[in-house]
Amino acid sequence: HQRVDIVNTDLTSAEATTAATRTVSLSESIPQDATFDWATADNTANFNGFGGINKDYTQASGTLTIAAGTTTTTIDINILDETIDEPDQSFYVNLTNVYNAIAGDLQGEITITDEDPPPTVSIVDVTVSEGDTATFTMTLSEYSEKEITVDWTTSEGSEGSSPGDYAGGTGSLTIPVQTPSITHDITTVENV
């Protein structure tokens, strides 16, 4: 018997493509059909998404045949293009129940490269009385599956405020994964 393998066990596919194609091959042709079962499996990519949204690929399975006298067949898996900023993610194609051939490399990994831009960050003005705490909310235009880091700095506003009117400074804030916004407090000074 000849060996059956998934060719190029690691494959990368852009998120905007409609399908990822895996090639399965025999080490050389044989005079009878070779068959195998195949199925996708999640790794960091998810076929069901979060609550049915943000699906990365279409779960699939089946049985395929490498016809007598030939050496290859292909498996096509639908890649779903969504608009969420996220890390590159991967899933597997696994082969089982190989018949008329020797099992070789039976798992291939497909990495989906993300092509979506990060969300934008906005902040709105706040008005507080002297001595109160000004709480600023930084909001993402849409949620992200990546942590978003925001650098901030205080500066004088248009109403004639000066650094002595508030506890100024600079810093960096992290908006956690799947979090729409974060707040930051600035202490104001009550002038006597």
N, C-alpha and C positions, 0 to 999 in steps of 0.2 A: 504494500500500500504506500501511496505517496502522502506527504505531509500537507495539511491544510493550515493556512496562516492568514491572519489579518495583515495586509500590507501596510507599511508605514504606520506602526502602532500609535504614534502621536500625530495628530492632524489638527491644524488650526483653520477655523472658518470665521469670516467676518460676520458680525451680527446682521448686517443688511443683506447677506446672501439668503436665498430661499431654501437651499438644501446643502447638507454636507454629504459627500459620497465616500463610503469606505469600500475599498477593493479587497476581496477575499480571493486567495489564489492557492493552487496546488503547486507543489514543487515541480511536477511535470504532468503531462496529460495521461489519463488512464482510459482503458477501454469501456468503463462503465461509469454511470453517474455517481457523483459524490454529493451527499446532502448534509445539511446542518441546520440547526435552529439558531436563531439570533434574537437578541432583545437589547433595548437600551436600558441604562440604569443611571440614576442621578449620582453626581459627585458634588461639585459646588453649584453646577447648573441645576435648575429645577423644572421638571415638566409640568408641575401643577401650580407653580408660582406661589404667591402669598395670598391665600384666600381666593384663589382663582384668577388673580391678576399677576402681571409681570412674569408670564411663562417664558421660558428660554428656548424650549424645543418641544416637538411633538413626540410623546412616548410612542414607541412602535416595537413590534416583534413579528416574527414570521419564520418560515422555513424556505430555504433556497437550495438550488441545485447547481452544481458545476457540471455541465453536460459532458458526457463521454467525449473524449478527443479534444476538450478545451481545458484551459487552466485557470480562468478567472470568472468571477461574477461580482456584481456591485450591490451595495446597500445604500439607499438614499434616506436620510433623516431630515425632516423639515426643521429649519432654524427659524425662530420667530423673532422678528424685529420689534422691540418695544423701545420706549423713549426714556427709560430710566438710566441715570448715570450710575454705573456699577463697575466693580472689578471684572476682569476677564474671568470667565467661568468655564467649567468643563463637565462632560458626562461621558459615559462609557458605552461601547457596543460590545456585548459578550456573545461568544459562540458556544453552543453546547450540542450534545447529541450528534457528533460527527459520525457519518456512516460511509464506509468504503474508502476511508482515508485515515491517516494517523493525525491525532490532534497536535497542533503546533502552538503558535501564538494565538490565543483565543480571546484576548481582550485588546481593544483599541480605545484610546482616549481622544475625544474631540474637544478642543478648546475654542470657545466662542469669544472673539475679541470684541470688546465694547467700543462703540463708535459715537456714543452720545455725549454731548458737552455737559460740563458740570452745571448745576443750577446757579442762578444769580442770587446775590444776597442783598436785601434791602433793609433800611432802618428808617423809622419815622421819628419826627420831632416829639419831644415831650415838654410839658410846662409844669413846673413845681414851684412851691414857695421856698424862700430862703431857708436853709437848714434842713429841708426835706431831702429824701433820697430820690434821685432821678433814675427810673428803671427804663432802660432802652431795650427794645425787642428787635433782634435781628432775625429776619424771616427768609427762608429759601423760597425760590419761585416754584420749586417742586421738590419732593423728598428725594434723597439720594441713598444708594446702598454703599456709599463711601463716607467716611468721616470728612467733614468740611471744616477747614481751619480758617478763621477770620482774624486778621490783625486789626487792632483798633488803636486810636489815639484821640485824646481830647484836644480841642482848639477853641479859640474865642469865637463866640457866636455873633450874630448880627445885632443883637440887642445890647451891645456894650458890656457884655460880661468880660471878666478878666480872670486870670488863673487863680487869684485869691478868692474868687467866689465859689470855687468848687475844688474837689480833690482831683487834680488832673493826673494824667499818666498815659502810659501806653501798655499794650499787652496783646495777648493772643487768646482766642477762645476756640473751642472745638465743639462743633455741632455733631452729635452722635449719629450713627447710621439710622435711617428712617425716622429722623426727628425733624419736624417742620421749622422749628425756631428755637432760639435760646435768648435768655435775658442777661443783662449786665447792669449793675448798679454803680452810679456815680454819686458820691456824697456832696451836697452843696453846703456852703458856709453861710450862716446867718450873720450879716453885718450889723454891728451895733451903732 
